[in-house]
Amino acid sequence: MRLLGKRNLAQLNAGDVIYLLVFGGILEESIYDISEIKNMYVESDGGFSIEKYNTAYPLKEYDYQIYELIKNNEINTDTLKHINHDEHWLFKQLEKRQITTINDVFYADWSFDRGIHIIKYK
């Protein structure tokens, strides 16, 4: 965040700041797939404690490709084209999980190995 500078930092919204903080902390913990996280706690010193799900094997950064579909209520149409899907397919996936509007989704990604992963606003 120090590299962004005051002008660029002022243009970020709250979701962008949370995204930077959370995903920066996740990469420091060697977590490359957000679906590995069971719980995340913000500590009093501003750091994060991460509780992961138990997996049969440790995942590495390049085990499989993860494609970001939705971030801060915005659909990444380029990614959808890259994985040979469209917005209609995405909305059907959301509907299967009882999500009626894109405004309920904070983040969603796709992997050919595990499918779609969605984090909703609470």
N, C-alpha and C positions, 0 to 999 in steps of 0.2 A: 504494500500500500504506500510505502514511502516513495517508491519509484513513480507513482502516478502523478504526484504534484498536487498542489492545492486546487488549481483550476479543474483538472480532470476528476479529482476526488469530489469536488462540489457537485459535479454533474451526475454522480451515482445516486440511484434511489436506494431505499432501505433494503430491498430484495437483492440488489447487486452487492451491497456491503456484506450481508449475511452469506451470500453465495461465496464471496472471496474468503471470508473468515472460515466458514465451514469446510470448503473444499481445500483450502490451504492447509488446515489442520489434518484433514483426512490423508492428504498426500504425505505429510510428515510421518504419519502412522503406517505408511506402506499399504494403504487401502486403495485399490484401483477400481472398485465396483461399489457403488453406494448401497447396493442391496445387501452387502455383507454386514452393514451396521444394524445392530439390534437396538441400541440406545446410545444417545450422545448427551453429555452433560456439560454445561458451561461452569467452569470452576471460578472461584472468587478472584483468582489472579488473571482472569481473562482467557485462560487456556481451555482445552477441551479434554474430557475423559470419554473414551470411546469403548463401548462394549460390543464386541462382534458376535455374530452367530458362529457356532461351532461348525466347521466345514471338514469334509473328509481329507482335503488337501489344501495347502496354502496356495492362494491365487497370486499370480504375478501380473505385472502391468500388461504384458503382451500375450496373455493366455487366450483372450478373445477380445474382439473389437466391440466397443460400446458406442452407440450412436445416440446423441442427445436429441430428443424429439420436442420437448417443451421445457422452457425455462422462463419463469416470471410471467406466466400467462401468454407467452408467445410461442407459436408453432414454428419449428425449423423446417420449412418446406424443402430446402435443399437436401436435408438428411432423409426426409421421406422419399424423395425421388431416388436418392442413392440406394436405399434399401428396397426399392421397387414397390412402394406403397403410396397411398394418397391420404388426404385429410378425411375422406369418407371412412377408410379403414381405421384411422386413428380414433375417430369419434365412435366407431363400433367397439373398439377396444375399451374406451372409457365407459361406454354404456354397459358393457358386460360387468363392470365394477361399480355400477350404480353412480357414476359421475355424469351429471347432466349438463354441466357447463365447464368450459375450459378455465374459467375464473376460479374453480375449485382446485386446480392443479398448480403446485409450486414447481415441480420438476418431474419429468418423465424421460426415461431412456429405453433403448432397445438393444438387445443382443441376440444374435441368431441362436446362441446356446441356451439362453434362459428366457427369452421373450421380453415382454414389456415390464418395466418397473416404474411405479408411480408413487410420488410423494404428494399428498394433498395438504392444502392449508388446513389448519385446525382452529 
